[in-house]
């Protein structure tokens, strides 16, 4: 009783009205066909006339059902022409049920209005975040870079201090590339929005050189093998973040040994061998969240493989490599 009392009268009267009207259409059609069949069976009317009447009744029933379906078709047409980035909820008809609007249609319309408003709010928050993050994150990074350059010019700097400055400089460069990659992933609809042409071998050499400086003093050797050389269309900074993540992940897996980075005609592979001794933590695939997102966003498939000998392979494939 409480549920019925809280429901608006117009909603109660229109709930299921669409189904009821369709049911009446088919009941009347069935009755008309039955009358025609009986009339033809008892020779009350000629058979060709009854067949023509049945065809007319069926056509009228189809027109009536199409008229009832018009609200759903109109709603589908509006949604089909929506801009998915900026859907306009005002294009939808009023969401309140009435004598000519079924409550289910009104509920669907109201839900679509709410969804459109949430999409608009989400897009606005995304624009605000990327604009503010771009400024608020890059400003302190610029200050750090300037301070590091000033420290590097100090003549009385010790060797240990210079190594620390180099690490800070490299970490700042990594942070800049990571911030740019995150902003591209947050605000761009596809890889075509941030495009330039770059040679993957050149970017890899830079990343390997930076990683070698950070691995100074550790028994880990980075080896670059280049049986192929190709270019890509995309964001070179995002690609450098991807390579950095793969190489750093390989360095985290090993305590000593060689890490081989190979440039194939349409792929880059990072291979390392992990000690399978008891108590050794397997960190294959660790810290690759950003790499996975870049892989999905730019359609560069990422493959992680592990052999029984403890060899780990991280391979990124490029479906459309370009000649250098």
N, C-alpha and C positions, 0 to 999 in steps of 0.2 A: 504494500500500500504506500509506503513511504517513497519508494522509487517512482511509482506512477504519479504521486502528487507533486514530486519535484520536477517532473518532465514538462516542458512547455506544451500547451495545447496544440500549437501548430506542428511541433515536432512529433507528438504522438499521432496526429492525424496523417502525417506524411510518411511516417516510418513504414517502409515496405510498400509505398504507393506504386513504385515502379514495377515491382513484382506483381502486385494486384492487377494493374492495368494490362500487363502482358498476359496474365492468366485469363482475364476477361476476353482479350483478343482471341486467344486460342480456343477458349470455350465456345465463343460465338462462331468461330470458323468451323469447329467440329460439329456444332449444331446445324449450321448451314449445309455442310457436306452430307450429314446424316439425312437431312430432309431431302436433298437432291437424290441420294441413293434410293431412299424409300419411294420417292415419286417415280423414279425410273423403273424400280422393281415392280410396281403395281400399274405400270403403263399410264400413270396420271399425266405424264409429260414425255415428249420425245427424248430419246437418249442424247442426241447431239446438243439439244438445248440444255439438258442437265449438265453435260460435260462443260459447256461454255459457262454455265452459272458457277460450277465448282471452280473453274479457272478464275472467274471474276472475284469470287469470294476469297480465294488464295491471294490474289493480287492486292485486294483491299486489306487483308490481314498483314501482308508484308509491308504495305505503305504505313499502316497504323503502328506496327512494331518499329519501323524505321523512324517514325516521328517521335516515338518514346525514347529511342536511342540517341536522338539528336543532342541531348544535353551531354551525354558521355563523349560523343564525337567532337562537340565544340570544346570540351575540356581538354581532350587529347590534342586537338589542333593548337590550342594556346600553349600547352606544355611543349609540343614539338618545336614551336618557333621561339622558345625561350633561349636567351643567351645564358649558357650554363655558368658564366662568371658573374653576370648581372641579371638574374631573373627578376622580372617585374611582377610583384604580387598584385598590383592594381589591375593587371590585365584579366585577372580571374573574376568571375561573377560573384555576387554577394553570397556569403557562406551560410546565411540563415535559411532554414527550410521554410517553404511556403506551400500553398495549395498545388502549385505546378512544379515544385522541386522536391524530389525524393530526399529523405533525410540522409541516406547513404551518399548521395551525390554531394549534399551540403557538407557532410563530414569529410569527404575526400577533398573538396575545395578548400575547406578550412585548414586541413593538414598541409596541403600544398602551399597555401599562403604562409603558414608558419615556417615551413621548410625554406621557402624563398627568402623570408626575412632573416632566418638564421644563416643562410648562405651569404647574404649581403653583409651581415654583421661579421661573419668570419673573414670575408675578403677585406673588409675595412680594417679589422684587427691585424690581418697579415700585412697589409700595406703599412700600417703604423709601426708594426714591430720591425719590419725590414728597414724602414727609413730610420728609425731611432737606433736600432742595433748597428746599422752601418756607420752611424756617426759616433755613438757612444763606445763602440769597440775599437774602431780604427784610431780614434784620438789618443787613447793611452798607449796603443802600440807605436804610434808615431813618436811619442815622448820617449818610450823605451829605446827605440832605434837611435834617436838623436843622442841619448845618454850613453848608449853603448859605443857609438862612434867617437864620442868625446873621451871615453875611457880608453879606447883603443889607441888614441893619440898620445896617451901618457907615456913619457919616456922612462919613468921610474917603475913601470909596471913589471912585476915578476913574471916568470914563465908560467907559473901556476895561475896567476891572475889573467894572463893573456888567454890561456886555455878556457878559463871560465868565461871570459868575454866572448870568445868564439862560440861557446855553447849557448850563451844567452842570445847572441846574434842569430844563430841557427834556429833556436826555439822561437824567436820572434818572427823569423821568416816563415816557419811552419805554422805559427798561429795566424799570421796574415793570410796564408793560403787556405787554412782551415776555415777562417771566418768568411772569406770570399766564397768557398765551396758551400758552406752552410747557407749563406744568403742566396746563392743561385738556386740551391735545392728548395729554399723556402718560398721564393717569389717567382720562379720561372715555370712556365707550363710545359716546356720541352727543351731539348738540347739545341733546337734551332735558334733560341733566344740569346744564346751566348756563344757565338761562333768565331773562331779564327783558325788558321791553318798552322800547324806546328809539326816539327819532326820529333817523333817519340824518342829516338836515340839521344838527341841533345838534352831533352828533359830528364831522361834517365841518368845521364852522366852527372848532371847537376845534383840530382837527389842522392846518387851514390856517393858523390864527393862530400856532400853534407853529412851523410850518415857515417862515412869513414872518420870524419873529424870528431863525431860524437862517440865513436867506438874506440878512440885512441886509448891504448892501454889494455884493451880487451883482446883475447886470442881468437878473434872472429875476423875472417877474411871475406871481403865482398869481391866477387868476380863478375865482370860483365862480358858476356859473349854475344857477338853481333853478326850472326850469319845472314841477317836481313836488315833492311833499313826502309822505313816507310813513314808516312805522315798521316795526320788525322785532322778532321774538321770538328772543332769543338772548343772547349775552354782549356787552355794549357794549364792554368792554375788548378782547375779541378782535377785534371789528369795527374799533375804533380802530387796532389794530396792522395790520390788513389795509389800511385806508386809508392809514396812514402809510407802509407798504411801497410801495404803488402811487405815492404822491406823491413819495416820496424817489427811487424808481427813475426817475420822469420828470425829476426835478431833476438826477440824475446823467447823463442823456442830453444835456442842453442846457447850453450855456455862457451863452446869453443868449436872451431872447425871452419868450413867454407860454406858460403851462401852464393849460389850461382844464379845470376839474372840473365835470362836468354831472350833475345829479340828474334822471334820467328816471323815468317812473312805476314801473318795475320794475328799474332798473339804475343804476349809477354808472359814468361814463366819465371817464378821465383821458387828455387828448389833448395832445400836444406835437409840435413839428416839429423834426427833427434836421438839422443841417447835413451835407450829403452830400459835403463837400469831401474830396479825397484825403488819406489818413492819418487820417481821422476814425474813431474806434473805435465800432463799433455795439454798444451795451450793452443792447439791447432784451431785457427779460426777466431782466436781471442782478439778483441779490440778491432774488429773489422766492420762495425756497424756503419760507419761513414762510407767505407769502401763498398759495402753492399748497396747502400742507397745510390751512390754514384753509378754503380753498375746497372741498377734497374733504371735509373733516370735517363742515362745516355745510351741505353741498349748495348752495353759492353758486358757480355755474360761473364760472370766470375765463377770459376770452378776450383774447388778445394779437394785435393786427393791425398790419400795416405796409403803407403805401401806397408807390407808386413815387415820390411827391413827397417822401418822407422823413417823413411824418406817422405817428407811433406812437400807437396807441390801446390802452389797457388798460381792459377793461370787465368789471365784476363784475355778474352777474345774480342777482336774488332771486326765486325761483319763487312765494313766498307773502308779498308785501308786505301790510302792515296800514295801514288809514287812521289818520291822526293824530287 
